[in-house]
Amino acid sequence: MKTLVTGGGGQLAKALLRTTMGGHEVCVHGVETLDITSPRQVDDVVGCMRPEMIINTAAFTAVDDAETDEYSAAKVNDQGPGILADAARRYGSRLVHISTDFVFDGSSRRPWLTTDPTNPISVYGRTKRDGERAVMDSGLEEWTIVRTAWLYDGTSPNFFSTMIRLMNERDEIEVVSDQTGTPTLADSLANAIWCLVESGTTGMHHWTDSGSTTWHGFATAIEEIARETGLLKSKTEIRPIATKDYPTPARRPGFSVLDMTKTWKALEGTRAIPPVDWRENLKKLIKEKVHV
Ligand SMILES: NC(=O)c1ccc[n+]([C@@H]2O[C@H](COP(=O)([O-])OP(=O)(O)OC[C@H]3O[C@@H](n4cnc5c(N)ncnc54)[C@H](OP(=O)(O)O)[C@@H]3O)[C@@H](O)[C@H]2O)c1
């Protein structure tokens, strides 16, 4: 299947390339060659390539910066997906668009369903929610939106690589322990996206690794596994702190675990790998030194 992937410099686009399945002709564009906020450039690229599938991973992902640059965040996270959906409709492509757990306000006590009402509490979350609506309201029939959470790989700037750097530099760090979510290896999301593409699944979906933890729990697991495997030489004390003691420009949901039942039902019987416990995927990344 001829597939166009946007956001080529980002961690999910790289994971999609690493996990490509046979039978896909994949063309990845970074912002330099395909700025999704430019209707003309989108029209040129989609019109010339005529992809059967567009996977939009491009986004303004600097959650705190979005608070003071709503214009740029909205342009990429809201207008961009609308422009892509419009091109997909005109050229007969399907569209997979990636969204986020930050569309929810964090108030639930059980994992969020795809049908739960959104109520973002940050500019980033609001612009991503508006991007979902832009896709759904575009008139494109075959769209798939996949919300995910706490994405990481071994090399991109993310929580994992920041923790490894800090743990190499310090013998004590403080990490927030009252936000709960699911760390998700970029490659396992990429694999699920390819399976959604191949199975022709449409609609709203959730995909993360399985289980849940806090940022403090995630940092503690990184420290333990990295020390076991020799990636870290000495112990770092990880002290839990409350969100109120670590003020950031953007508010973040206190509980953003996503329910994947609907998506796994859609994928059962395909070559999709069932959701793997987040800690197992973390071990795999560190032990196999995949991209570390
Ligand atoms: N990372 C997470 O924890 C997380 C969690 C939940 C959902 N998501 C969603 O998952 C998707 C993939 O995230 P990711 O972690 O791969 O993000 P990422 O690493 O920040 O990659 C996003 C890419 O989009 C590019 N981009 C920015 N503006 C663009 C534009 N106008 N046109 C084309 N490309 C543009 C960025 O380029 P520059 O770097 O040059 O700006 C970057 O390479 C996004 O939709 C994100 O909202 C991510």
The ligand as an ORCA input file, in Angstrom:
! r2SCAN-3c Opt
* xyz 0 1
  N       5.218     12.256     22.559
  C       4.204     11.892     23.348
  O       4.371     11.594     24.542
  C       2.812     11.815     22.793
  C       1.762     11.441     23.647
  C       0.467     11.367     23.129
  C       0.238     11.662     21.792
  N       1.269     12.043     21.007
  C       0.980     12.363     19.610
  O       1.669     11.415     18.809
  C       2.052     12.015     17.575
  C       3.529     11.789     17.332
  O       4.257     12.371     18.391
  P       5.853     12.307     18.466
  O       6.205     11.978     19.854
  O       6.395     11.500     17.343
  O       6.159     13.858     18.241
  P       7.532     14.522     17.791
  O       8.665     13.612     18.060
  O       7.522     15.890     18.410
  O       7.342     14.642     16.224
  C       6.454     15.547     15.638
  C       7.080     15.958     14.336
  O       6.188     16.861     13.668
  C       6.986     17.836     13.034
  N       6.212     19.026     12.716
  C       5.957     20.110     13.466
  N       5.249     21.008     12.765
  C       5.052     20.478     11.540
  C       4.412     20.929     10.362
  N       3.819     22.117     10.315
  N       4.406     20.137      9.271
  C       5.013     18.922      9.307
  N       5.668     18.451     10.380
  C       5.681     19.218     11.488
  C       8.070     18.136     14.050
  O       9.142     18.783     13.426
  P      10.067     19.762     14.310
  O      10.646     18.920     15.394
  O      11.042     20.270     13.307
  O       9.118     20.801     14.848
  C       8.417     16.717     14.517
  O       9.398     16.142     13.713
  C       1.625     13.479     17.675
  O       0.373     13.624     17.072
  C       1.479     13.712     19.157
  O       0.553     14.752     19.437
  C       2.556     12.114     21.459
*
